[in-house]
């Protein structure tokens, strides 16, 4: 069985920076769509960042599973 830590080791600093940049873009979209005085703005941005990064990690994990031979 594959070890999740092996997958984590494949994620480079550059890839992390790219995911953070994608999350920042999504948060900016959310910020434009909400009233700046809306009390839920910060929470919505945090959820947006977490969602965006989670989806990217899940996609990378599936690619890794497909490309890594099973033991």
N, C-alpha and C positions, 0 to 999 in steps of 0.2 A: 504494500500500500504506500502511496505517495505521502510524503510528509509536508504539511502546510508550511513549515519553516523553510523548506527548500524553495517553495514558491516565493515566499517573502524575500528570500535572498536574491531572487532574480530581478527585483524592482530597484532600479538605479535611482540615484539622487536626481538625475535629469528627468526621469519619468515622474517622480514625486513632484518636482517643480512644475511639470506640465499639467499634472492633475490639479495642483493648487491653482494654476492659472485658469484652467477650465472652470473650476469652482468659483473663482473670482468673477469671471465673466457672467456666470449664471446668477451670482449674487447681485451684480450690477443690474441685470435685467429685472430681478425681483424688486430692487430698490426703486427703479423707474416706474414700476407698476403699482407701487403702494404710496400712500401719503407719508411723507417723512415724519409726521407726528403720530403715526399709527403705532401704538404700543407693541404690536406684534411684529414690527419690521425686523428688529434684531433677531428674534427667534426664528422668523421665517427665513432669514438669510442663513442662519446656522443650519437649519434643516436642509435648505437648498444645497449648501456646501457638502454636508454629510451625504446627502442623496447622490449628488454628482460624483463624488469620490467613491462611494460604495459601488455605484454602477460601473465605473471605470475599473475598479479592482476586480469586480465579479467578471467582467469581460476578459481581463488579463488572466484571471485564474482559469477560465474555461479554455482559453487559447493554450495555456501552459499544460492543462490536463490533456488536451488533444495532441500536443506535440511531444509530451514526455512519455517515453515507453514505460509500461507497467512492469513491476518486478515479478 
